[in-house]
Amino acid sequence: MNEILHLINEMSPYLLLGFLIAGLMHAFVPGKYYSRYLSKNNFRSVVNAALLGIPLPLCSCGVIPTAMSLHKEGASKGAVVSFLIATPQTGVDSIVATYSLMGLPFALLRPVVALFTALFGGQLAQAIGDERREASFSGERNEESSCCCHHHEYGHESGAEEDCCCAHDNASDGHCSCEHAEAKAGMTFWQKMGVALRYAFVDMVEDIGKWLVVGLVVAALITVLVPDEFFAVFAGNTWLSMLLVLCISVPMYICATGSIPIAVALMLKGLTPGAALVLLMAGPAANMASILVIRQRMGARTLVAYLAAIVAGAVLAGFGIDYLLPREWFTDNLVQLESGTEIATWFEWTCSALLVLLLGYALLRPHHHH
């Protein structure tokens, strides 16, 4: 289990930094910027959606109510699909955590692959067309309601209630002026810093904490139970290796950060870097919750475009890594993790202890409300 302990020590400082950056973005970037430039039915809106979604620290389920709200507010279908693909695959927290455990090449490739996959998926969704599905979830709200906070309709999702908006409000520019957004706009710098810290180290940790713990537990089980060089049997058949990873990762729920320790553990057992990237990209972007919602709200052809883009983008990037790029770019960090010879500093131990305390608080906190 030394690998897992070393993994936590390596990841915790960067993960805490990622949470902090996410909190600062949440507090200081007005939510209206995330929907203002997505309404036109053109390639530019697809690009805007991808660029806005890549840094956002929303997980696979947290992105669903946000994207469906954009859909209701008039964002084009291509923009919504682009946002749905790009957002859960990356995020500032997962990018810095990827760098800490898997090195700079993986950290750079994740947002690049997410961008091109989102652009392809958004354009494909707009090109094939589909009926705009207005059937809502169970508990359908009145279309003329004055505000459609994610918190009210879907439950708490990463503090999304702070920026709730609805196209049916009486705003002259088509964007609502919700009480929460107004309150945040009137805050002082230090009040916004308070919001940022709470969002970063309470809401964000609560949102992805249990999935990060699941990822670490799964990584530990893989380390203990899966024989060394397990994936060596697929060494001559990259297609089979990637197909296995896709079958595991597409239907399951796993967040962009929680997928990192699993990918590391599988690579230590012989999984190729390309197949590991397939897990990192396809796992967070696609799961049964997203699949069912997109099918219900946006139609079957849009769902096909969404899944085709995710699978094609992940597999093509994976083959590019395995056959076009030097393997040592993606394995040097693993050698250090596998040997476990580097002694953790007091700073890493402090960050690990703080992360464990935050995760413990996040996992126990919901029970205090019942």
One Martini backbone bead per residue (centre of mass of N, CA, C, O) as a GRO file, in nm:
protein
  370
    1MET     BB    1   0.050   0.067   0.002
    2ASN     BB    2   0.270   0.278  -0.071
    3GLU     BB    3   0.156   0.388  -0.337
    4ILE     BB    4  -0.097   0.527  -0.218
    5LEU     BB    5   0.045   0.713  -0.017
    6HIS     BB    6   0.220   0.850  -0.230
    7LEU     BB    7  -0.015   0.950  -0.401
    8ILE     BB    8  -0.140   1.139  -0.189
    9ASN     BB    9   0.111   1.318  -0.140
   10GLU     BB   10   0.132   1.413  -0.437
   11MET     BB   11  -0.174   1.527  -0.473
   12SER     BB   12  -0.270   1.724  -0.241
   13PRO     BB   13  -0.147   2.003  -0.314
   14TYR     BB   14  -0.284   2.021  -0.599
   15LEU     BB   15  -0.575   1.980  -0.510
   16LEU     BB   16  -0.594   2.229  -0.327
   17LEU     BB   17  -0.526   2.428  -0.551
   18GLY     BB   18  -0.764   2.358  -0.734
   19PHE     BB   19  -0.986   2.436  -0.536
   20LEU     BB   20  -0.906   2.733  -0.511
   21ILE     BB   21  -0.939   2.814  -0.807
   22ALA     BB   22  -1.236   2.736  -0.821
   23GLY     BB   23  -1.332   2.937  -0.606
   24LEU     BB   24  -1.238   3.196  -0.751
   25MET     BB   25  -1.410   3.158  -1.002
   26HIS     BB   26  -1.687   3.151  -0.859
   27ALA     BB   27  -1.661   3.441  -0.714
   28PHE     BB   28  -1.533   3.634  -0.972
   29VAL     BB   29  -1.712   3.493  -1.194
   30PRO     BB   30  -1.973   3.556  -1.363
   31GLY     BB   31  -2.230   3.347  -1.458
   32LYS     BB   32  -2.323   3.492  -1.729
   33TYR     BB   33  -2.065   3.410  -1.898
   34TYR     BB   34  -2.167   3.095  -1.930
   35SER     BB   35  -2.432   3.198  -2.136
   36ARG     BB   36  -2.403   3.444  -2.339
   37TYR     BB   37  -2.218   3.274  -2.582
   38LEU     BB   38  -2.440   3.011  -2.666
   39SER     BB   39  -2.702   3.072  -2.866
   40LYS     BB   40  -2.579   3.028  -3.130
   41ASN     BB   41  -2.602   2.839  -3.446
   42ASN     BB   42  -2.267   2.790  -3.420
   43PHE     BB   43  -1.930   2.744  -3.393
   44ARG     BB   44  -1.873   2.959  -3.178
   45SER     BB   45  -2.053   2.838  -2.953
   46VAL     BB   46  -1.892   2.575  -2.933
   47VAL     BB   47  -1.625   2.702  -2.851
   48ASN     BB   48  -1.724   2.855  -2.601
   49ALA     BB   49  -1.824   2.607  -2.444
   50ALA     BB   50  -1.550   2.465  -2.425
   51LEU     BB   51  -1.384   2.699  -2.292
   52LEU     BB   52  -1.576   2.721  -2.042
   53GLY     BB   53  -1.571   2.411  -1.947
   54ILE     BB   54  -1.276   2.320  -1.890
   55PRO     BB   55  -1.224   2.484  -1.603
   56LEU     BB   56  -1.463   2.365  -1.480
   57PRO     BB   57  -1.552   2.202  -1.156
   58LEU     BB   58  -1.741   1.973  -1.295
   59CYS     BB   59  -1.906   1.699  -1.281
   60SER     BB   60  -2.094   1.464  -1.437
   61CYS     BB   61  -2.355   1.551  -1.268
   62GLY     BB   62  -2.319   1.864  -1.233
   63VAL     BB   63  -2.347   1.930  -1.549
   64ILE     BB   64  -2.641   1.867  -1.615
   65PRO     BB   65  -2.806   2.109  -1.495
   66THR     BB   66  -2.639   2.325  -1.637
   67ALA     BB   67  -2.692   2.237  -1.933
   68MET     BB   68  -3.007   2.237  -1.917
   69SER     BB   69  -3.025   2.537  -1.855
   70LEU     BB   70  -2.897   2.634  -2.116
   71HIS     BB   71  -3.110   2.502  -2.294
   72LYS     BB   72  -3.348   2.673  -2.180
   73GLU     BB   73  -3.198   2.961  -2.245
   74GLY     BB   74  -3.089   2.898  -2.570
   75ALA     BB   75  -2.881   2.712  -2.625
   76SER     BB   76  -2.731   2.542  -2.838
   77LYS     BB   77  -2.688   2.220  -2.911
   78GLY     BB   78  -2.384   2.229  -2.965
   79ALA     BB   79  -2.309   2.377  -2.702
   80VAL     BB   80  -2.419   2.169  -2.502
   81VAL     BB   81  -2.247   1.929  -2.596
   82SER     BB   82  -1.975   2.064  -2.558
   83PHE     BB   83  -2.012   2.112  -2.253
   84LEU     BB   84  -2.066   1.809  -2.173
   85ILE     BB   85  -1.777   1.715  -2.262
   86ALA     BB   86  -1.561   1.920  -2.143
   87THR     BB   87  -1.619   1.957  -1.837
   88PRO     BB   88  -1.578   1.657  -1.704
   89GLN     BB   89  -1.280   1.601  -1.822
   90THR     BB   90  -1.213   1.857  -1.656
   91GLY     BB   91  -1.027   2.092  -1.459
   92VAL     BB   92  -0.832   2.250  -1.243
   93ASP     BB   93  -0.808   2.017  -1.040
   94SER     BB   94  -0.740   1.780  -1.243
   95ILE     BB   95  -0.493   1.903  -1.380
   96VAL     BB   96  -0.308   1.928  -1.128
   97ALA     BB   97  -0.338   1.629  -1.045
   98THR     BB   98  -0.221   1.509  -1.301
   99TYR     BB   99   0.057   1.638  -1.275
  100SER     BB  100   0.137   1.509  -0.999
  101LEU     BB  101   0.104   1.192  -1.106
  102MET     BB  102   0.150   1.199  -1.454
  103GLY     BB  103   0.235   1.465  -1.562
  104LEU     BB  104   0.257   1.698  -1.813
  105PRO     BB  105   0.148   1.552  -2.067
  106PHE     BB  106  -0.126   1.471  -1.946
  107ALA     BB  107  -0.212   1.760  -1.853
  108LEU     BB  108  -0.215   1.875  -2.150
  109LEU     BB  109  -0.397   1.664  -2.302
  110ARG     BB  110  -0.672   1.678  -2.169
  111PRO     BB  111  -0.771   1.964  -2.270
  112VAL     BB  112  -0.714   1.916  -2.570
  113VAL     BB  113  -0.899   1.671  -2.612
  114ALA     BB  114  -1.154   1.805  -2.502
  115LEU     BB  115  -1.175   2.026  -2.713
  116PHE     BB  116  -1.190   1.851  -2.977
  117THR     BB  117  -1.425   1.673  -2.886
  118ALA     BB  118  -1.630   1.903  -2.841
  119LEU     BB  119  -1.626   2.019  -3.128
  120PHE     BB  120  -1.714   1.763  -3.272
  121GLY     BB  121  -1.977   1.710  -3.112
  122GLY     BB  122  -2.117   1.982  -3.165
  123GLN     BB  123  -2.115   1.973  -3.475
  124LEU     BB  124  -2.259   1.702  -3.506
  125ALA     BB  125  -2.523   1.785  -3.363
  126GLN     BB  126  -2.589   2.015  -3.567
  127ALA     BB  127  -2.580   1.848  -3.835
  128ILE     BB  128  -2.798   1.614  -3.775
  129GLY     BB  129  -3.005   1.679  -3.597
  130ASP     BB  130  -3.300   1.748  -3.385
  131GLU     BB  131  -3.530   1.741  -3.179
  132ARG     BB  132  -3.652   1.947  -2.946
  133ARG     BB  133  -3.651   1.862  -2.611
  134GLU     BB  134  -3.914   1.946  -2.357
  135ALA     BB  135  -3.900   1.729  -2.175
  136SER     BB  136  -3.910   1.678  -1.844
  137PHE     BB  137  -3.856   1.607  -1.551
  138SER     BB  138  -3.940   1.509  -1.277
  139GLY     BB  139  -4.092   1.778  -1.162
  140GLU     BB  140  -4.204   1.990  -1.338
  141ARG     BB  141  -4.172   2.309  -1.429
  142ASN     BB  142  -4.260   2.617  -1.479
  143GLU     BB  143  -4.176   2.813  -1.750
  144GLU     BB  144  -4.266   3.096  -1.583
  145SER     BB  145  -4.072   3.100  -1.385
  146SER     BB  146  -3.853   3.322  -1.221
  147CYS     BB  147  -3.670   3.069  -1.123
  148CYS     BB  148  -3.396   2.806  -1.193
  149CYS     BB  149  -3.259   2.671  -0.968
  150HIS     BB  150  -3.065   2.401  -0.918
  151HIS     BB  151  -3.135   2.359  -0.620
  152HIS     BB  152  -3.447   2.324  -0.664
  153GLU     BB  153  -3.447   2.097  -0.898
  154TYR     BB  154  -3.169   1.902  -0.817
  155GLY     BB  155  -3.004   2.012  -0.609
  156HIS     BB  156  -2.704   2.025  -0.482
  157GLU     BB  157  -2.447   2.182  -0.712
  158SER     BB  158  -2.172   2.336  -0.648
  159GLY     BB  159  -2.320   2.617  -0.594
  160ALA     BB  160  -2.531   2.688  -0.833
  161GLU     BB  161  -2.735   2.882  -0.680
  162GLU     BB  162  -2.569   3.148  -0.718
  163ASP     BB  163  -2.641   3.141  -1.065
  164CYS     BB  164  -2.931   3.161  -1.121
  165CYS     BB  165  -3.126   3.121  -1.430
  166CYS     BB  166  -3.383   3.266  -1.659
  167ALA     BB  167  -3.540   3.338  -1.963
  168HIS     BB  168  -3.829   3.425  -1.817
  169ASP     BB  169  -3.740   3.668  -1.730
  170ASN     BB  170  -3.742   4.042  -1.711
  171ALA     BB  171  -3.501   4.069  -1.897
  172SER     BB  172  -3.386   4.254  -2.164
  173ASP     BB  173  -3.134   4.041  -2.244
  174GLY     BB  174  -3.238   3.737  -2.144
  175HIS     BB  175  -3.129   3.776  -1.850
  176CYS     BB  176  -3.126   3.725  -1.539
  177SER     BB  177  -3.178   3.864  -1.187
  178CYS     BB  178  -3.077   3.711  -0.937
  179GLU     BB  179  -3.038   3.724  -0.606
  180HIS     BB  180  -2.766   3.577  -0.587
  181ALA     BB  181  -2.617   3.737  -0.806
  182GLU     BB  182  -2.657   4.015  -0.677
  183ALA     BB  183  -2.521   3.957  -0.408
  184LYS     BB  184  -2.241   3.888  -0.528
  185ALA     BB  185  -2.196   4.162  -0.679
  186GLY     BB  186  -2.206   4.327  -0.381
  187MET     BB  187  -1.944   4.229  -0.288
  188THR     BB  188  -1.666   4.214  -0.137
  189PHE     BB  189  -1.360   4.089  -0.150
  190TRP     BB  190  -1.376   3.929   0.126
  191GLN     BB  191  -1.647   3.797   0.070
  192LYS     BB  192  -1.552   3.645  -0.182
  193MET     BB  193  -1.333   3.486  -0.037
  194GLY     BB  194  -1.530   3.333   0.141
  195VAL     BB  195  -1.678   3.197  -0.091
  196ALA     BB  196  -1.431   3.057  -0.214
  197LEU     BB  197  -1.351   2.883   0.035
  198ARG     BB  198  -1.618   2.735   0.068
  199TYR     BB  199  -1.634   2.615  -0.214
  200ALA     BB  200  -1.356   2.471  -0.217
  201PHE     BB  201  -1.361   2.324   0.102
  202VAL     BB  202  -1.674   2.224   0.084
  203ASP     BB  203  -1.839   2.194  -0.179
  204MET     BB  204  -1.625   2.054  -0.358
  205VAL     BB  205  -1.553   1.825  -0.164
  206GLU     BB  206  -1.845   1.719  -0.145
  207ASP     BB  207  -1.889   1.664  -0.449
  208ILE     BB  208  -1.600   1.477  -0.494
  209GLY     BB  209  -1.509   1.316  -0.243
  210LYS     BB  210  -1.638   1.030  -0.273
  211TRP     BB  211  -1.502   0.980  -0.555
  212LEU     BB  212  -1.214   0.999  -0.460
  213VAL     BB  213  -1.232   0.768  -0.259
  214VAL     BB  214  -1.316   0.557  -0.463
  215GLY     BB  215  -1.061   0.582  -0.636
  216LEU     BB  216  -0.862   0.498  -0.410
  217VAL     BB  217  -0.988   0.223  -0.346
  218VAL     BB  218  -0.964   0.103  -0.628
  219ALA     BB  219  -0.660   0.138  -0.645
  220ALA     BB  220  -0.598  -0.047  -0.405
  221LEU     BB  221  -0.731  -0.304  -0.518
  222ILE     BB  222  -0.560  -0.321  -0.771
  223THR     BB  223  -0.285  -0.341  -0.628
  224VAL     BB  224  -0.362  -0.611  -0.470
  225LEU     BB  225  -0.538  -0.801  -0.689
  226VAL     BB  226  -0.378  -0.733  -0.937
  227PRO     BB  227  -0.164  -0.854  -1.133
  228ASP     BB  228   0.123  -0.826  -1.251
  229GLU     BB  229   0.107  -0.755  -1.579
  230PHE     BB  230  -0.193  -0.789  -1.677
  231PHE     BB  231  -0.178  -0.603  -1.953
  232ALA     BB  232   0.036  -0.767  -2.119
  233VAL     BB  233  -0.170  -0.940  -2.286
  234PHE     BB  234  -0.230  -0.655  -2.465
  235ALA     BB  235   0.032  -0.555  -2.609
  236GLY     BB  236  -0.060  -0.659  -2.916
  237ASN     BB  237  -0.367  -0.519  -2.837
  238THR     BB  238  -0.493  -0.213  -2.822
  239TRP     BB  239  -0.789  -0.246  -2.889
  240LEU     BB  240  -0.861  -0.438  -2.655
  241SER     BB  241  -0.774  -0.252  -2.426
  242MET     BB  242  -0.971  -0.016  -2.498
  243LEU     BB  243  -1.233  -0.176  -2.493
  244LEU     BB  244  -1.219  -0.249  -2.195
  245VAL     BB  245  -1.214   0.040  -2.087
  246LEU     BB  246  -1.483   0.132  -2.214
  247CYS     BB  247  -1.669  -0.079  -2.077
  248ILE     BB  248  -1.602   0.038  -1.790
  249SER     BB  249  -1.625   0.368  -1.818
  250VAL     BB  250  -1.890   0.464  -1.957
  251PRO     BB  251  -2.124   0.366  -1.746
  252MET     BB  252  -1.971   0.482  -1.524
  253TYR     BB  253  -1.904   0.666  -1.232
  254ILE     BB  254  -1.654   0.932  -1.279
  255CYS     BB  255  -1.434   1.158  -1.204
  256ALA     BB  256  -1.163   1.334  -1.306
  257THR     BB  257  -1.008   1.290  -1.034
  258GLY     BB  258  -1.087   0.986  -0.962
  259SER     BB  259  -0.941   0.864  -1.225
  260ILE     BB  260  -0.639   0.888  -1.162
  261PRO     BB  261  -0.569   0.652  -0.961
  262ILE     BB  262  -0.674   0.433  -1.152
  263ALA     BB  263  -0.483   0.483  -1.388
  264VAL     BB  264  -0.224   0.440  -1.229
  265ALA     BB  265  -0.278   0.149  -1.132
  266LEU     BB  266  -0.307   0.029  -1.421
  267MET     BB  267  -0.024   0.109  -1.523
  268LEU     BB  268   0.127  -0.062  -1.303
  269LYS     BB  269  -0.016  -0.329  -1.455
  270GLY     BB  270   0.025  -0.244  -1.792
  271LEU     BB  271  -0.114  -0.013  -1.896
  272THR     BB  272  -0.138   0.195  -2.136
  273PRO     BB  273  -0.131   0.529  -2.188
  274GLY     BB  274  -0.364   0.537  -2.394
  275ALA     BB  275  -0.572   0.376  -2.223
  276ALA     BB  276  -0.561   0.573  -1.984
  277LEU     BB  277  -0.681   0.813  -2.143
  278VAL     BB  278  -0.951   0.684  -2.198
  279LEU     BB  279  -1.034   0.682  -1.903
  280LEU     BB  280  -1.000   0.993  -1.846
  281MET     BB  281  -1.218   1.076  -2.074
  282ALA     BB  282  -1.467   0.870  -2.076
  283GLY     BB  283  -1.550   0.840  -1.780
  284PRO     BB  284  -1.645   1.141  -1.706
  285ALA     BB  285  -1.837   1.200  -1.967
  286ALA     BB  286  -1.965   0.906  -1.930
  287ASN     BB  287  -2.296   0.807  -1.824
  288MET     BB  288  -2.608   0.707  -1.744
  289ALA     BB  289  -2.717   0.982  -1.667
  290SER     BB  290  -2.639   1.137  -1.923
  291ILE     BB  291  -2.770   0.952  -2.131
  292LEU     BB  292  -3.068   0.980  -2.032
  293VAL     BB  293  -3.094   1.287  -2.047
  294ILE     BB  294  -3.022   1.333  -2.346
  295ARG     BB  295  -3.241   1.150  -2.460
  296GLN     BB  296  -3.484   1.306  -2.333
  297ARG     BB  297  -3.406   1.622  -2.414
  298MET     BB  298  -3.239   1.581  -2.727
  299GLY     BB  299  -3.218   1.297  -2.834
  300ALA     BB  300  -3.083   1.033  -3.013
  301ARG     BB  301  -2.884   1.179  -3.209
  302THR     BB  302  -2.739   1.341  -2.994
  303LEU     BB  303  -2.636   1.098  -2.836
  304VAL     BB  304  -2.465   0.980  -3.063
  305ALA     BB  305  -2.278   1.224  -3.091
  306TYR     BB  306  -2.172   1.224  -2.803
  307LEU     BB  307  -2.051   0.931  -2.795
  308ALA     BB  308  -1.879   0.939  -3.054
  309ALA     BB  309  -1.690   1.167  -2.962
  310ILE     BB  310  -1.575   1.041  -2.707
  311VAL     BB  311  -1.463   0.779  -2.827
  312ALA     BB  312  -1.298   0.893  -3.064
  313GLY     BB  313  -1.120   1.091  -2.905
  314ALA     BB  314  -0.993   0.887  -2.706
  315VAL     BB  315  -0.881   0.676  -2.909
  316LEU     BB  316  -0.708   0.859  -3.088
  317ALA     BB  317  -0.533   0.967  -2.859
  318GLY     BB  318  -0.431   0.692  -2.762
  319PHE     BB  319  -0.287   0.614  -3.028
  320GLY     BB  320  -0.100   0.857  -3.035
  321ILE     BB  321   0.057   0.783  -2.779
  322ASP     BB  322   0.143   0.480  -2.850
  323TYR     BB  323   0.262   0.558  -3.169
  324LEU     BB  324   0.389   0.881  -3.160
  325LEU     BB  325   0.497   0.883  -2.866
  326PRO     BB  326   0.693   0.881  -2.609
  327ARG     BB  327   0.668   0.671  -2.342
  328GLU     BB  328   0.838   0.826  -2.119
  329TRP     BB  329   0.648   1.070  -2.082
  330PHE     BB  330   0.423   0.862  -1.925
  331THR     BB  331   0.633   0.687  -1.709
  332ASP     BB  332   0.824   0.841  -1.515
  333ASN     BB  333   0.629   0.886  -1.271
  334LEU     BB  334   0.578   0.578  -1.214
  335VAL     BB  335   0.855   0.497  -1.117
  336GLN     BB  336   0.841   0.666  -0.859
  337LEU     BB  337   0.584   0.538  -0.741
  338GLU     BB  338   0.679   0.238  -0.741
  339SER     BB  339   0.931   0.278  -0.556
  340GLY     BB  340   0.895   0.488  -0.309
  341THR     BB  341   1.175   0.657  -0.237
  342GLU     BB  342   1.049   0.915  -0.188
  343ILE     BB  343   1.037   1.154   0.054
  344ALA     BB  344   0.815   1.306   0.227
  345THR     BB  345   0.719   1.604   0.311
  346TRP     BB  346   0.580   1.809   0.541
  347PHE     BB  347   0.393   1.945   0.337
  348GLU     BB  348   0.258   1.687   0.225
  349TRP     BB  349   0.152   1.585   0.497
  350THR     BB  350  -0.022   1.833   0.557
  351CYS     BB  351  -0.200   1.815   0.304
  352SER     BB  352  -0.305   1.531   0.360
  353ALA     BB  353  -0.438   1.590   0.631
  354LEU     BB  354  -0.628   1.812   0.525
  355LEU     BB  355  -0.772   1.639   0.315
  356VAL     BB  356  -0.884   1.428   0.512
  357LEU     BB  357  -1.050   1.627   0.681
  358LEU     BB  358  -1.227   1.735   0.448
  359LEU     BB  359  -1.343   1.461   0.364
  360GLY     BB  360  -1.467   1.386   0.635
  361TYR     BB  361  -1.655   1.630   0.653
  362ALA     BB  362  -1.804   1.583   0.380
  363LEU     BB  363  -1.914   1.292   0.453
  364LEU     BB  364  -2.061   1.387   0.734
  365ARG     BB  365  -2.231   1.650   0.692
  366PRO     BB  366  -2.512   1.552   0.574
  367HIS     BB  367  -2.606   1.408   0.848
  368HIS     BB  368  -2.667   1.687   1.003
  369HIS     BB  369  -2.944   1.745   0.824
  370HIS     BB  370  -3.130   1.485   0.949
   0.00000   0.00000   0.00000
